[in-house]
Amino acid sequence: MHDALEVARLLDILGNRNRRRIIELLRQKPCFVTEISNTLVLSPKAVIDHLQLMERESILSCETDDRRRKYYYLENDILVDVSLRQVRVPSAITGNKGEQNEQLKNSVIMLARMIKAHDQILSTLEQVNHDIEDKISDIARNHKDIFLSDRVFTVIIALSHDSLTLPELEKATQVPQEELVTFLKRFERAGIVKRVKEQYSLRGVHAE
């Protein structure tokens, strides 16, 4: 019974596509929240939720480096062995062979269309990533007085995903709060960030 419950628990975890993507990324190397967020194009908030869940389940663990940045790594990897076993179908329900062939044909056509759509999405994503890099370079070149380092951009990227509080920003960007306060004040003076109660957000990006 314990094994069955364990398998069910792991399947629940793996049932989420983004958690599978995070695990696959961490198989390659330990990562900070911002690395996971930027690589998988997920909001820092969503990444943190997934990481905390998998940390509670002892799948992931984390350490803090000398710059107070927290990075995550796989503590226990999940290996699932799934196999198919042919089942003899009673002749009474096998149906017409021609009908089965037609269903197979339609399924293959649908699969091909899905793969083609997938390729188009990947191509578009590559172009978007290229455009993002160009825009970051453009902003850095034309606004050097505000964007003094890559760390400043990590804050903008985090706020592009969602409105965040100061502690959430620190967790998402691994930038200390004292430094974040300096960045945010600079952004507020430039009119690109606003503060509502305890949350910071980019002006004109999220619902106002």
C-alpha positions as CSV (number, residue, x, y, z in Angstrom):
1,M,0.0,0.0,0.0
2,H,2.9,2.4,0.8
3,D,4.4,1.8,-2.6
4,A,1.1,2.5,-4.4
5,L,0.6,5.7,-2.4
6,E,4.2,6.8,-3.2
7,V,3.7,6.2,-6.9
8,A,0.4,8.1,-6.8
9,R,2.1,11.0,-5.0
10,L,4.9,11.2,-7.6
11,L,2.4,10.9,-10.5
12,D,0.5,13.9,-9.0
13,I,3.8,15.9,-9.0
14,L,4.7,14.9,-12.5
15,G,1.2,15.5,-13.7
16,N,2.1,19.2,-14.0
17,R,4.0,20.0,-17.2
18,N,5.9,22.9,-15.7
19,R,7.2,20.9,-12.8
20,R,8.4,18.3,-15.3
21,R,10.2,21.1,-17.2
22,I,11.8,22.4,-14.0
23,I,13.0,18.9,-13.0
24,E,14.5,18.4,-16.5
25,L,16.3,21.8,-16.2
26,L,17.7,20.9,-12.8
27,R,19.0,17.6,-14.1
28,Q,21.4,19.7,-16.2
29,K,22.6,22.0,-13.4
30,P,21.5,23.8,-10.2
31,C,19.6,27.0,-11.0
32,F,18.5,30.2,-9.3
33,V,14.8,31.2,-9.5
34,T,15.5,33.8,-12.1
35,E,17.4,31.3,-14.3
36,I,14.4,28.9,-14.2
37,S,11.9,31.7,-14.8
38,N,13.8,33.1,-17.8
39,T,14.7,29.8,-19.3
40,L,11.2,28.3,-19.1
41,V,9.4,31.7,-19.6
42,L,7.4,31.3,-16.3
43,S,6.6,34.0,-13.8
44,P,8.9,33.9,-10.7
45,K,5.8,33.4,-8.5
46,A,4.8,30.3,-10.4
47,V,8.4,29.0,-10.3
48,I,8.6,29.6,-6.5
49,D,5.3,27.7,-5.9
50,H,6.5,24.7,-7.9
51,L,9.9,24.7,-6.2
52,Q,8.4,24.9,-2.7
53,L,6.1,22.0,-3.4
54,M,8.9,19.8,-4.7
55,E,11.1,20.9,-1.8
56,R,8.5,19.8,0.7
57,E,8.4,16.4,-1.1
58,S,12.2,16.1,-0.8
59,I,12.6,16.1,-4.6
60,L,14.6,19.4,-4.5
61,S,16.9,21.0,-2.1
62,C,18.5,24.4,-2.0
63,E,21.6,26.2,-0.8
64,T,22.5,29.9,-0.5
65,D,25.8,31.2,-2.0
66,D,28.1,33.9,-0.6
67,R,26.0,36.6,-2.3
68,R,22.8,35.4,-0.5
69,R,21.4,33.9,-3.7
70,K,19.4,30.7,-3.3
71,Y,19.9,28.0,-5.9
72,Y,18.0,24.8,-6.3
73,Y,19.2,21.3,-7.2
74,L,17.7,17.8,-7.4
75,E,18.0,16.0,-4.1
76,N,16.1,12.9,-5.3
77,D,15.5,12.4,-9.0
78,I,12.2,10.9,-10.2
79,L,12.6,7.9,-12.5
80,V,9.4,6.4,-13.9
81,D,9.4,3.2,-15.9
82,V,6.3,3.1,-18.0
83,S,5.6,0.2,-20.4
84,L,2.7,-0.9,-22.6
85,R,1.3,-4.3,-22.5
86,Q,-0.9,-5.6,-25.2
87,V,-4.4,-6.6,-24.2
88,R,-6.4,-9.1,-26.1
89,V,-9.6,-7.4,-27.3
90,P,-12.7,-9.6,-27.4
91,S,-13.8,-10.1,-31.0
92,A,-17.3,-8.9,-30.3
93,I,-15.9,-5.3,-29.7
94,T,-13.1,-5.1,-32.3
95,G,-15.4,-3.4,-34.8
96,N,-14.9,-3.0,-38.5
97,K,-11.3,-3.1,-39.7
98,G,-12.0,-0.4,-42.2
99,E,-13.3,1.9,-39.5
100,Q,-10.3,1.3,-37.4
101,N,-8.0,2.1,-40.3
102,E,-9.9,5.4,-40.9
103,Q,-9.6,6.3,-37.2
104,L,-5.8,5.6,-37.4
105,K,-5.5,7.7,-40.5
106,N,-7.3,10.6,-38.8
107,S,-5.2,10.2,-35.7
108,V,-1.9,10.3,-37.6
109,I,-3.1,13.4,-39.5
110,M,-4.0,15.1,-36.3
111,L,-0.6,14.2,-34.8
112,A,1.2,15.7,-37.8
113,R,-0.8,18.9,-37.5
114,M,0.1,19.1,-33.8
115,I,3.8,18.6,-34.5
116,K,3.7,21.2,-37.3
117,A,2.0,23.7,-34.9
118,H,4.6,22.9,-32.3
119,D,7.4,23.7,-34.7
120,Q,5.8,27.0,-35.6
121,I,5.4,27.9,-31.9
122,L,9.1,27.1,-31.4
123,S,10.1,29.2,-34.3
124,T,8.0,32.1,-33.1
125,L,9.5,31.7,-29.6
126,E,13.0,31.8,-30.9
127,Q,12.2,35.0,-32.7
128,V,10.5,36.5,-29.6
129,N,13.6,35.6,-27.5
130,H,15.8,37.3,-30.1
131,D,13.6,40.4,-30.0
132,I,13.7,40.4,-26.2
133,E,17.5,40.4,-26.2
134,D,17.6,43.2,-28.8
135,K,15.2,45.3,-26.7
136,I,17.3,44.7,-23.5
137,S,20.4,45.8,-25.4
138,D,18.5,48.9,-26.7
139,I,17.3,49.9,-23.3
140,A,20.7,49.4,-21.7
141,R,22.4,51.5,-24.5
142,N,19.9,54.4,-24.3
143,H,19.2,54.5,-20.6
144,K,22.6,53.9,-18.9
145,D,21.7,56.2,-16.0
146,I,19.0,53.7,-14.9
147,F,20.1,50.3,-16.1
148,L,23.6,50.1,-14.7
149,S,23.9,46.4,-14.6
150,D,22.3,43.0,-15.5
151,R,20.9,42.8,-11.9
152,V,18.6,45.8,-12.7
153,F,17.1,43.9,-15.6
154,T,16.3,40.9,-13.5
155,V,14.0,43.2,-11.5
156,I,12.3,44.4,-14.7
157,I,11.9,40.9,-16.0
158,A,10.4,39.7,-12.7
159,L,7.9,42.6,-12.7
160,S,7.0,41.9,-16.3
161,H,5.5,38.6,-15.2
162,D,3.5,39.8,-12.3
163,S,3.1,42.5,-9.6
164,L,5.3,41.6,-6.6
165,T,6.0,42.7,-3.0
166,L,9.6,43.5,-1.9
167,P,10.1,40.1,-0.2
168,E,8.7,38.3,-3.3
169,L,11.1,40.4,-5.6
170,E,14.0,39.5,-3.4
171,K,13.1,35.8,-3.6
172,A,12.5,35.9,-7.4
173,T,15.6,37.9,-8.3
174,Q,18.1,37.0,-5.5
175,V,18.9,40.7,-5.2
176,P,19.1,41.9,-1.6
177,Q,16.3,44.2,-0.4
178,E,18.5,47.2,0.2
179,E,19.6,47.1,-3.4
180,L,16.1,46.5,-4.6
181,V,14.8,49.6,-2.8
182,T,17.4,51.6,-4.7
183,F,16.4,50.2,-8.0
184,L,12.7,50.6,-7.4
185,K,13.0,54.2,-6.3
186,R,15.0,54.9,-9.5
187,F,12.2,53.2,-11.5
188,E,9.5,55.1,-9.7
189,R,11.2,58.4,-10.5
190,A,11.5,57.4,-14.2
191,G,7.8,56.6,-14.2
192,I,8.1,53.0,-15.2
193,V,7.2,51.4,-11.9
194,K,4.4,52.2,-9.4
195,R,3.7,51.0,-5.9
196,V,0.2,50.2,-4.6
197,K,0.3,49.3,-0.9
198,E,3.0,46.7,-0.7
199,Q,3.1,45.6,-4.3
200,Y,5.3,46.9,-7.2
201,S,4.2,46.7,-10.8
202,L,5.2,48.0,-14.2
203,R,3.1,50.9,-15.4
204,G,0.9,50.1,-18.4
205,V,1.7,46.3,-18.3
206,H,-0.7,44.9,-15.7
207,A,-4.3,46.0,-15.2
208,E,-4.5,49.4,-13.6
